[in-house]
Amino acid sequence: MTGMLRSPSAPDTDCAARSGTRSRAATPPAWLVVAVACAGQFLVVLDVSVVNVALPSMRADLGMSATGLQWVVNAYSIAFAGFMLLGGRAGDLFGRKRMFLVGLGLFTVASLAGGAAQADWQLLAARTAQGLGAAVLAPSTLTILTSAVPEGAARARAIATWTAVGAGGGAAGGLVGGLLTESLSWRWVLLINVPLGALVLAAAARWTRESRAGGERRLDLPGAVLVTAGTATLAYAIVQTEAAGWGSARTLVPMGVALALIAAFLAVETRTRLPLMPLALFRVRSVAAANAAMFVCGMGSFAMWFFMTLYAQNVLGYTPIEAGLALVPSSLAVVLGSKTAPRLMPRFGARNVAVTGVLVTAAGFAWQSTMSAHGSYVPTIMLPGIVMMAGAGFAMTPLASLATSGAEPGDAGLVSGLVNTSRTLGGSLGLAILSTVAASRSAGLADASSLTRGYAGAFQAGAGILLVAVAVLVVWAPREGREEPRG
């Protein structure tokens, strides 16, 4: 049985079937469910970037080392990426609403602990717990949305909203973090999640409906341990490259361990009766191609906010708040692109819309790479930023739609976890690669011209990576957004 159930228990399902009209009358409006799911996604993505401008204040207050400061960001990202597949499958087996509430509850409590931290280890532990909560929460946001909205134009519009809100959360991180740090304290970049999380928890408990995959509720523990350890170790190896370089043992050893763990996971999945990740899922072209393209797009485009903020502050002399405000037009552009895409998908197909969006993003990156050390706001930040993010929003909606439309309903949480994992791991790898390019181009110099040369090189490399994503989509993705389910 692969249909969506109203609750995890069979008696409740039978009762729901008998209640007929009464159950349908109690069904909340789809827009409320979409709003709740998007709010959860916004919090998850916001916390990837909101702490960046608060790092100097954290270091001064808690006496953190430079390495410890780096792990304020990395602890969240590694836990987030490492537990994502497990979180997605747990939602399929034990209930998407239940996992949404569990993940958001953990995320909210961890935010409170981080805001109240009195020592660096307390802050790092809280950030790790935040990442774990986000990994449980994030797959459920997309699955709850797709369960509430029927496949077709309405779902495409809902996914567009989810994409726009997620991208907006990443874009808003710098501005929100700057405002909170300068007007209150660094603690509020974490504490702000507490009232927001409580509000979303209450709304989710009231308005979302339970659903899960049918059949036996047994988690593939060996597979879960191996894939979680493998992806977490891979994420750790990726973030090590920034400090140690690609050829260092500090990078190569965990990279080798990660690949061995992932290989062991794949071997286990081919033999277990109820696998965590059915490998046959990747025989669905839309799922495989969309996730591959999402990974490559994340590599090329995820670092955009990072380098734009550095350019604005380190070269043009903007304050953190000014840098955040400078990127507001880009944030609006990603919303516009995300909301425009579903209007064109029925006519031109998801693949063609995605290809167009990635090409526009690559053009924006190429434009941004012409930046100068004495550039003015409109031609060197606002306009190329609008092009980059409008294209990204235009591409992400059809990619998410492709990745979720070809899978069985019982794999919805897993597919949602794959989408987020692909984007997160691709972004982490891309940030490491592009940071290396920027450092190489600047030759270790910190003057405005050298820094600009480094940032420009990063944007050039990003444009090239995005063209690889275009090739992946053209060669691999199906022409239509749907295809026959796997056998």
Secondary structure as GFF3:
##gff-version 3
##sequence-region A 1 487
A	DSSP	alpha_helix	10	19	.	.	.	ID=ss1
A	DSSP	alpha_helix	21	26	.	.	.	ID=ss2
A	DSSP	alpha_helix	30	49	.	.	.	ID=ss3
A	DSSP	three_ten_helix	52	54	.	.	.	ID=ss4
A	DSSP	alpha_helix	55	62	.	.	.	ID=ss5
A	DSSP	alpha_helix	66	82	.	.	.	ID=ss6
A	DSSP	alpha_helix	84	94	.	.	.	ID=ss7
A	DSSP	alpha_helix	96	115	.	.	.	ID=ss8
A	DSSP	alpha_helix	120	148	.	.	.	ID=ss9
A	DSSP	alpha_helix	153	183	.	.	.	ID=ss10
A	DSSP	alpha_helix	188	191	.	.	.	ID=ss11
A	DSSP	alpha_helix	193	207	.	.	.	ID=ss12
A	DSSP	alpha_helix	221	244	.	.	.	ID=ss13
A	DSSP	alpha_helix	249	269	.	.	.	ID=ss14
A	DSSP	three_ten_helix	279	283	.	.	.	ID=ss15
A	DSSP	alpha_helix	285	301	.	.	.	ID=ss16
A	DSSP	alpha_helix	304	310	.	.	.	ID=ss17
A	DSSP	pi_helix	311	315	.	.	.	ID=ss18
A	DSSP	alpha_helix	320	326	.	.	.	ID=ss19
A	DSSP	alpha_helix	328	348	.	.	.	ID=ss20
A	DSSP	alpha_helix	350	368	.	.	.	ID=ss21
A	DSSP	alpha_helix	377	377	.	.	.	ID=ss22
A	DSSP	pi_helix	378	382	.	.	.	ID=ss23
A	DSSP	alpha_helix	383	405	.	.	.	ID=ss24
A	DSSP	three_ten_helix	409	411	.	.	.	ID=ss25
A	DSSP	alpha_helix	412	442	.	.	.	ID=ss26
A	DSSP	alpha_helix	448	476	.	.	.	ID=ss27
###
